C-alpha cells in the first residue's frame, strides 16, 4: 500500500496560535514512514511547510504519487501537539483538495480529543486516537480488529479506543534525507548566536510524569517514556554527520539524565531544552551546560505558591529557590527563560518586579500569557467537564471573551474559530 504523509503549508492569519511559525522536522511522520516501510508499504512525506510548497503544489505531488492512504496532521509537528492552532482551517483546506486520493486519514491532537467532530468536519475516512506511528499500518487490515481509531460503519461513527501511546523502545532512530536537513535552517528557541549550519529536532523521551492543569496531553504524549540511549545517540550522530550544529529536544519535560548528558558532552553539538528548573540540582545544571546546552525554557508559570498549587504543578521549591536556580543556570547557559501564565493569584506589580529582578541577572521571563483552556487539559475539564464535539469552539470563544490582549506573538484581533473554519471550507 502507498501512504502519503502530508504536513500542510501552514498559515496562521487570524489565529490565537502562540507556537513557533518556523518549519520543524515532523517527527511523527518520520517514525510513521520508517514503520510503514518496515511493514512492506511505500510511504512518502510531503512537507508543505519545510519545503515551502503551495497548497496547489502539495496537491499535485500527492496526486502524482497515487496513494492508497493520504494522512494529514492537524498540528505543525509533534512539538506543538500540546498547543496547536485551535482551529483546523489549514488541514480542512487541504483535505478538501486531497479527498478522493486514497482513504483520508487525520492524525493530531484535535482528533485525539474530539474524534467525532474532526471526522465530520474533514469528512475523513479515519481519525487516529493518540500517537499515530503504530496505528497507520493497522488501517490496511480488518477493521473489526482496528483500535485507537474513529471511522464510519454505515451510518454510524465508531470511536474505538484506547488512545494509543507508542512503545518508545520500538521506535527507530530517524534518518532524514540530506536535502531535508539542509533546508532546516531554523534553530528553535536559540538566541545566543546566529545559525551557521542546520538545526534539527529530536526527542529523548515522550510524555511527562506531572499533570499540570494547563497542559493538553491527556489524550496523547501523556505517560512518561524514555527512548533507549543507543537509539537517541544513533539518531543524533546521523544528524551531526549531515552538518547539524544545534538540536532542540522537544521532550515535554527534559529530565536530568546523566548518561545522556555525558554522551552529549562528548559530541560537538549545541542543544536546547524545555524543562522545570526545580528538578535540576546545581550539579545537574553543570552537566547540562557541559552537554552543550545554550537554551533553557523553564516552566515556572506562577510566582506564588497559591498559583502553582492551582495549576497542580506539585512544585516543592519556593519562589526564592526557583529564582536562585534560574540565576545559577544563567551563569552557565547563554539563554534561560522562565515561562509565566496570567494568574489571578499573582499581583501584576509583584510579577513585574520579579521579572525585572531576573532580567538584572540576564534571565528572561515573559509577560504573563493568558491561559488557553485546551480541550484535553485538566483546565478544560475543570471548567466544562469532558470534551464533547463542540469543545474547541467553546474554549476558543471563552478565551476571546476573557481577554482584551494576548501575547506578543499572537494576532491581537483574532477571528472566532467558527469563522476561521468556514473560511477553510470556502477554499
N, C-alpha and C positions, 0 to 999 in steps of 0.2 A: 504494500500500500504506500501511497505517496502522501506525505504530510507537509503542508505549507505552514510554517510558523511565522506569524506576522506581528511585528511591533509597529504600530501605526506611526505616521509622521505627525507627532504631537503638536498641538497648538493650545494656548491657554487663555485666549481672549475672553474676558468676562467671567473668568473662573476665580474662586477663592483659593485655588491651589497654592500652597506655600512651599512646595518642594522645589528642587533644583530643576531648571529648564534645560540644562545641557544633556546631551546623549550619554547614556551609561550602558555598560555591557548587559544585555538581557540574560542574566544568569539562568533564570528558569527555562528559557528556550535553549540555552547551551546544554544544560543537563538533559532536557527532553530530546534534543536532537541525538545526543550520544546514546541514550537508552533506546530510542526508536531504531536507530541504525544497528545497535547490538541485537535487536529482536528481528532483524532482517527487513526492516522497512526503509524507505527512502525519505529523508527529511531535508528540507531546505529552509533556511532562515531568511526572511525578507524584513530587513530593518529599516523602516521608513525614516526613523529619526537619525540614527548614526550614519546612514548612507545618504542622508539629505535628499530623499526621494519625495516627489509629489505624490498625492493620493492616486492620480492617474497612472503614474509610473509603477507604483506598488501593484495596482490592479492589473496592469499589462503584464508585469513579470509573473504574478501568480497565475494568471490565465494561461500564459505560455507553459508553465510548469505542469498544468493539468492535474491538480491534486485530487486525491480521494477525500481528504480532510483538510479544511482550512481553519487554522487555530488563531484566534485574535486575543490579545491580552487587553485588559481594561485599566492597566496601570503602567506607567513608564518605568519598567524594571522592578525587580524584587525590592530594591532599595526603598521604594515608595509604596509598597503594598499597604503599609500601616497608615499612610497619609496621602492617598491618591486624590486626584481631582474627584470631587463627589459626583459630578455629572459624568455620563458616559457618552457625551456628544461625539468625540472623535472616533471611538470604536463603532458607534452607531453609523456615522457617515461611511466608514469603510465597510461595515457589514452590508450596508445597502448596495454597495458596488460589487462585493465579493460573493454574495449569496448565489447559490447555484453552482459554485466552483467546488464541488465536493460537499461533504457534510460540514456544516458550520459549527465550530466548537469555540466556546468562550471560556477563558481562564482569567483569574484575577480575584481581587478582594470583593468586588461588588457581587459577583455570582456566588462566591463562597458564603456571603452573609444573607443575600436576598436572591436565591437562585430562581424562584418562580418569576419574579419581576424582571430579572435580566433575560431569562429565556424568552419572555413575551416581548420585551422592548426590542431586542435584537433579532427576534424571530429566528432563533438559533435551533440547531438540532440537539446540541448538548451544552450543558454548563457544568464545569468541573467544580466540585466542592473541595476547597482546601488547596494543598500544594499539588501541582499538576503533573510533575515529571513521571511518576509511576502509573498514572491513570490513563494517559493517552494511548498506550499500547493496548489497553483493555477494550478500547472502542471498536476494535476490529472483530471482536468475538461475540458471543451470545449475550444479548442484553439482559437476559434473565440472571446472569451472573455478575452484571456490572454494578459496582458500588462507587460511592464518592462522586456521584453524577446526578444531574437532573436532565430529563428528556421527556418527550411525548410518547404516550402509548395510546393510540387512537385519539379520542377527545380529551384524555386525561393527561395531566402533567405529573410525572413521577419524580419525587425527590427522595433519592436513596443514599443515605449516609453510610458511614460517618464521614465527616470532613477528613481528607487524607493528610497525614503527617508523614513525609518521606523518611525513609531509613537513610540517615546521613552517612552511615558506614558503607552503603552500597553505591552512593552517587560517585561518579568518576571524577578524576582530575580533568578539568576543562581544558580544551585545546582550541584556541581561536585562530582563524586564518591570519596570516601576516598582514593582509590588506586591512582587515578589521582593526587589528591592534594599531596599525599605522595611522588610521583615521581617528583613533581615540585620543585626541589631544587634551581633553579635559582632565584636570586633576581635582576630583571632588573634595570640596571643603579644605583646600590648601591655600594658604595666604602668605607663606614665608618667602616664596620665590616664584618667578615665572617658570612655566614648564619648559624644559629643554628637550625632553623626549616624551613618548606616550605615557599615559596613565592607564589604570585598569581598576576594576572592582573584583573583589573576592569575598568569600565567607569562610571563616574558620569554625563557625558554629551557627546554629539557627535556633530561634526562639529565645525565651527569657524566663528565668525562674520566678520573676516578680510579676504581679498583676495590677500595675498602676491603673487607675480608673480611666485615664486619658488615652491609653494605648489600645488601638483597634487590632488586636491579634487573637481574639478568642477563637476565630474560625480558620486561622492559617498562621504558620510561622509562630506557633504558640509554645509548646513544650521545649525546654532547652535540650539541644542535642549537639554534640561536638563531631566535627569531621575528623577522621584519623589524621594524625600529624603527617605521616608519609604522603598521603594524598594531597594535603594542603601544600606541602613543600614541592611535590612534583608539579603541581599547577603553577606555583609561584616561580619555580625555576624555568618553566617553559615561557612564562611571560617575560622574565628577565632576559632570556636568550633572544627574545624578539625586540629588545630595546626598551622595555618598560622601566621607568625610573621611580614611579610612585604608585602605590596600591592603597586603595581605600577599602577597609574591611567593613562590609555592610551589616555585620552581625548586629542584631537588635541590642545586644549588650556585650561588648568585648571585655571578657573577664580576664583577670590575671592568669596566664598560663605560662609558667616559667620555662617549660620545654620549648614552646613555640617562640617565646621572646628570645631565648638563647639562640635558636636556629635562625631567626631573623637577623640577629646581631652579626651573624657570620656572613650575611649576604649584603651586597651593595644595593640597598633599596630604602626608600622613604615610605612611611606609612601614615595613614590617618585612621582614627577610630572614633566610635561613639560608645559611651560608657557611663558609669556612675562613679564619680570621684570618691565616694565614701567606701568603695570596695577596694581601693588601692592604698596600700601602705607606702611609706617613703621608699622602702627597698623595691617594691614592685614598680613604682614610678621610675626609679632609676633604671630598672631593667627595660621598661618601656622606652625610655629615652635611648638606651644603648641599642635597642632594636630598630632605631631609625625613625621613631615617631616624630612627626613635625606638626601634627594637628590632633587635638583632643576636643571632642564635643561632649560636654558633660551635662547630663540631665540633673538640674537642681530643682527647677520648676517653681518652688516657693521658698521664700526666705524665713518663713515661720514654721514652727513645729506643727501648728494647727493646720496650716495649708498643706504641708506634706502628709499629715495624717488624713486629711480629706481625700487626697489623691491616692491614699493607701500605698505610699512608697516604702513603708517599713524601714525608714532611714534611721540608723542608730546614732548618727552624728548630730551635734548641734550645728547651728548656722555658723558659729565661730570656728568650729572644727572644719566644716566644709570650706570656709573661706581660707583657712590656713593651708588646707590640702591643695586648693586651686592655685594659690600663690606659690606654693612649693613646686607644683608641676610646671608652672610658667618659668621657673628658673632653669628647667632642664629641657622643655619642649617649646619650640618657637611660637606656636599659637595654641591658646587654651580658651575655650568658650564655655560659659555657664548658661544653659538654656533656662528661660523663665516663662511661666504662663501667667496670664492675668487672673489673679485670685482675690476674692473679696476679703480673705483673711489677711492679706498683705496691704499695709498702708503705702500709698503711692509715693509719698515723700521719703519714707524709710527705704523703699526699694531703690529710689534714685540715688540716695546717699550710699547705699551698698554697692550699686553699680559704679559710682564714682570712686569708691574705695578700691574696688577690684581694678578699675581702669588705671589707677595710680600705680598699680603693680604689674600692669601690662596684660591683665586678664580681661577679655571682653565678655560682657553679659548683655544680651539683647534686651530691648524694651519688652516688657511682658506681652506675650502674644495671646489673643483671645483663644480660648479652648473650643475647638470644634468637636461636638459630641458624635464621633464617628459611629455609625451602626457597627455592631460587633465589639464595641468597647464597653467596659463596665459603666462608664459615664452615661452612655446612651441608655443602657438597661436601667440605671438608677432613675433616669428621668421619665422613661416611657415604657419600660418593660422590654420583653424580647422583640427583636426586629421583625417587622412584618413587611409586606410588599411596598409600603409607602415610607419605609424608614429613612431612605436617603432624602426624599423630599421634605419630610418632617424635620430632620436635623438641619437641613440647609436653610429652610425658612426660619427656624428658631435662631440660627446663627446670624442671618441677615437682620432680623428684627432686634437682636440682642446687643448689637454693637454699631457704633457710628463710624468707627475707623478700624482698620485692620493692620496687619504687619506691613513693613516697608516693601516686601516683595509681592504682596497681593494686589489685585485690582482694587482700587478704592471705591469703584462703583460697579460691583459685580452684579451679574444678572441672576435671576432666580433659576434654580435647577431645571424647572419645567420649561422655561424659555430657552435655555441652552439646548436641551434635548429635542425640543420642537425644531430648532434650527438644524440640528443634526439630521432630523427626518427629511428636511426640505432639500438637502444637497444630494 
